[in-house]
Amino acid sequence: MALSSAVARTASRIASLLGQRRMRLVAVLNKYVTNPVVRLWAGRVPGMAVIEHVGRRSGRRHRTPVMAVVSDHRFWVVLNYGTGSDWVANVTAAHEATVRHRGRRHRIENVRVEPASLSAIPLPDRLDADRKVLCATMRDA
């Protein structure tokens, strides 16, 4: 878990430096260029996961790679691109999704977005006060 915590902290610092507007531009680049490649291995390495979700309008299945922190049966994703990402809207609308983490499939339930300062994300230092975190309960699929 130390690696995933370090990755989450570093990504959060970068997001703070770039700001919300520039991070949205990075998100668009990732969606079409980086994500198709990262999706190939993200579900098998520590500190990352692939969230499988259904589009709230299209009904299509999507797979989105994310940096994730997993501890016991809890699942967290620091929302460095903000809460406006399509995958966040899809998962929060459905209140559930499937996650591939370290080669295993899990269901996430009780999905909610909350301020990082109020979440129980197991990072040694707190994230900035306005950063949001997607929190969920994880169980075997």
ChimeraX attribute file (.defattr): number of C-alpha atoms within 10 A of each C-alpha:
attribute: neighborCount
match mode: 1-to-1
recipient: residues
	/A:1	14
	/A:2	13
	/A:3	11
	/A:4	19
	/A:5	20
	/A:6	15
	/A:7	18
	/A:8	24
	/A:9	18
	/A:10	12
	/A:11	16
	/A:12	19
	/A:13	15
	/A:14	13
	/A:15	21
	/A:16	16
	/A:17	11
	/A:18	13
	/A:19	13
	/A:20	14
	/A:21	12
	/A:22	12
	/A:23	18
	/A:24	18
	/A:25	12
	/A:26	15
	/A:27	18
	/A:28	14
	/A:29	12
	/A:30	15
	/A:31	13
	/A:32	10
	/A:33	11
	/A:34	14
	/A:35	19
	/A:36	13
	/A:37	12
	/A:38	17
	/A:39	18
	/A:40	11
	/A:41	14
	/A:42	23
	/A:43	24
	/A:44	16
	/A:45	13
	/A:46	19
	/A:47	23
	/A:48	25
	/A:49	29
	/A:50	26
	/A:51	27
	/A:52	20
	/A:53	21
	/A:54	20
	/A:55	17
	/A:56	16
	/A:57	7
	/A:58	7
	/A:59	10
	/A:60	9
	/A:61	10
	/A:62	13
	/A:63	18
	/A:64	20
	/A:65	25
	/A:66	20
	/A:67	21
	/A:68	24
	/A:69	27
	/A:70	22
	/A:71	12
	/A:72	8
	/A:73	12
	/A:74	17
	/A:75	21
	/A:76	25
	/A:77	22
	/A:78	25
	/A:79	25
	/A:80	23
	/A:81	22
	/A:82	18
	/A:83	18
	/A:84	10
	/A:85	14
	/A:86	11
	/A:87	20
	/A:88	22
	/A:89	14
	/A:90	19
	/A:91	23
	/A:92	18
	/A:93	14
	/A:94	16
	/A:95	14
	/A:96	21
	/A:97	19
	/A:98	21
	/A:99	27
	/A:100	21
	/A:101	21
	/A:102	16
	/A:103	14
	/A:104	12
	/A:105	19
	/A:106	18
	/A:107	17
	/A:108	23
	/A:109	20
	/A:110	12
	/A:111	21
	/A:112	17
	/A:113	18
	/A:114	16
	/A:115	16
	/A:116	21
	/A:117	15
	/A:118	11
	/A:119	15
	/A:120	11
	/A:121	23
	/A:122	16
	/A:123	15
	/A:124	10
	/A:125	9
	/A:126	14
	/A:127	20
	/A:128	13
	/A:129	10
	/A:130	12
	/A:131	20
	/A:132	22
	/A:133	25
	/A:134	22
	/A:135	23
	/A:136	22
	/A:137	18
	/A:138	24
	/A:139	16
	/A:140	11
	/A:141	11
